[in-house]
Amino acid sequence: LLQAVGYPAAGFLIDRFGSRRIAGASLLLFALALAALAAASGDYGRYIGACAAIGLLAAATNMVGYARAITHWFDARRGRARGVAAAVQALGAIGLPIVAEKLILTANWPTAVLAIAAFEALVCLPLVLWLVEDQPQGPNPEPPRPIRAPVGAAAETFRPGATFAKLAIAFAVMGFTFYAIVANIVFILTHVGLGASEIARVQ
């Protein structure tokens, strides 16, 4: 629910202040929220509070954080650029649970969460601040392709219409089905009989 609040808020802030600033701030806050989660062992209220902070504050660390920058830099090959960015994100989603499993088995889960927080703050944050450019500089950006805008349409005006509603409904249905599995996969696999390390590997 807090991610549902965080994504539009992150989008609004990115439009106003740029991808670099908001994604960087979101990464730092995400790392702090992870550290709070690691320190919440044994306290249910602090655990829920840390999880809520992660959902709300980490919104700009996801696709919404760099989609605007990609839009500014790429035009004719914008779809390919976003596809590559999403593919790298998917590789991280595959690799991170494996690393986290090893850390949990070697030490414990708070240590694993702290290690992820340190990675976000010490690796991801400097990369974003160094590499993300909100506006193209010089002759390198891809030249725009000609697009015929509807007659009388203003480039900076956002008016949700039937097309936007169809897209929103389609993405909502995809989100419901995908996250229904993600949120319950541990419960499902536990009842199948898998152990904790096997479930982490499946994740």
Summary of the structure (lengths in Angstrom):
residues: 203
radius of gyration: 19.6
end to end distance: 21.9
largest distance: 62.6
contacts: 515
relative contact order: 0.11
helix: 76%
strand: 0%
